Amino acid sequence: MMKMICKISKSATFISLCLSFLFASCIKDDIPYPYIQANFLTINAETQSRGSAIDTVRRSVTLYFPETTDIYNVKISDYSLTPGSEIVGDGIMNGIDLSSPLNVTLRLYQDYDWTISASQDIARYFTLANQVGSAVIDVPARRVVAYVSDKSDIRSVLVESIKLGPEGSVMTPDINGQHVDFSDEVTVRVTNYGRTDEWTIYVSTTESSVTTVRADAWTSVAWVYGIAEAGHNNGVEYRLKGDSDWTVVPEGWMTHDGGSFHARIIHLDPLTTYEARAFSDSDRGETVEFTTGAQLQVPNSSFDDWWLNGKVWNPWSEGAEPYWDTGNKGATTLGSSNSIPTDDTSTGTGLAAHLETRFVGIGPFGKLAAGNIFVGSYVRTDGTNGVLSFGRPFNMRPTKIRGYMKYKTAPISNATEGFTDLIGQPDTCTVWCALIDSPEPFEIRTNPRNRQLFDPSLPIVVAYGRIQYGENIDEYIPFEFELKYNSTDRVPTYILIAASASKYGDYFTGGAGAVMNVDDLELIYDY
């Protein structure tokens, strides 16, 4: 009886406190609004060429379209927002003009300004008879600049091909296949979807028959660019600095685009100075000098170093500087570490990373935790979600990643919204790498209300590559994947590498019991 009285007394006290709080709040409204950013969670448009890119840090959305899409009148097919959010003012479902970024305000307790932009790949080109190099097509200024040999009559130059607008555009006057007087600037009008843009074309003569434009030096690879008159024997030659003999780059290493061309020179020595120059027939361009980089490897890429701090396994030696991390700090809030060391290795010695996908917690209070390991650091736990810092400083340009792995898949047992159709299908593991030229590491947030995951199409991405396996691999196998670069002259600032037993683990989707072992990663610097 006494226990019951105590329980009633405690309940009454709690209710009294609640009522007091409510009463006080009615008297004075000084309670701060909660801070929850209003985000686009999904957004899709008709005729999209691929998925949308949502950046919750910069609060921007990029939609990708083929060149046949009228971006002045984009039809949004569906979107979703952070629960409780709304779009302020006019909606976006009645057709929007994305010829320039569209500003949209989302409201959730307070206002958040977003931009929606369109990325449209339009094939544009302009070629002339006796052209030297490729034309420069300046889309924002609607201007074309090209050069022809000084042996050409600038008052009558044959336009071999021209396309300045989307497919189906009409050009007036139509100068394709015509001899045109380019002694002065030439203006053409390009019309599509009832809209007309005016382009200005400038053509000049040049005395230089061949020019060495630049050399981009990596570690065992260099890219040398040149321009000359199309239709001639154009190429590149190189030598070790101090040598007297030049080596002509094999044609299989060359890429030609009209009068522009470049060489991919491979099998070079690291930290070595070379010289290169473009040639056209018997003419030689300027000699450029370049020095190759170092063959850097990431620390603990063999995954031999671990230490146990409480119940959290960490992929570095106690007292050492961390380079890799895992999601164990999040997983151990409801269970035990699911990314741990194992002596089941590819060589039979040392340790490897054992990554297991588990459901941690109990019932509605639990969550799927994908076994993972990544370059960077686990920053903090946000409720039952993680905030991660992906990447470590790095400025070399590897060409491939090699390693060893084994995998046991499992039927996908847990899935969040958007992935429920995967239930019952075999889980898939992944290893991926990216090089970025961001001023800081990339922040990963798995909380749906402000989720931000890595997108290989982001502008900061210099190179990216990955492998995936969705079937059982009972014994260790070697794997290798190439890094695809978006340009040869951009120098990265960070390297990101991640391995996971469940490719959709960031969305808490995967198969409990999927296990991946990964061992002995290596950066390769040659082709």
Protein Blocks (a to p, Z undefined) as FASTA:
>chain_A
ZZmmmmmmmmmmmmmmmmmmmmmmmmpccbccdddddddfbdcdehiabdcdddfklopa
dddddfkbcfklccdfbdcddehiacehjdfknopafkbccdddddehiacddddddddd
dddddddehiacjddddfklopadddddfkbcfklccdfbdcfbdehiacdddfehiacd
fkbccdddddeehiacdddddddddfbfbdcfbdcddfkoccddddddehiacdddddde
hiabdcdddfklpccehjbccdddehiaehiacdddddehjbccdddddddddddddehk
lopaccdehjaccfbdehiacfbdcfklmmmmmmccfbdcdfbdfkopajdddddddded
ehjlbccddddddedddfbdehjaccddeddddfbdcfbdcddddddddddfbdcehilm
mgopacddddddddddbfbdcdddfbfklgccddfkbmklmbdcddddfbdcfbacdddd
ddddfbfkbccfbdcddddfbfklmnopacehiacddehiaddfbZZ
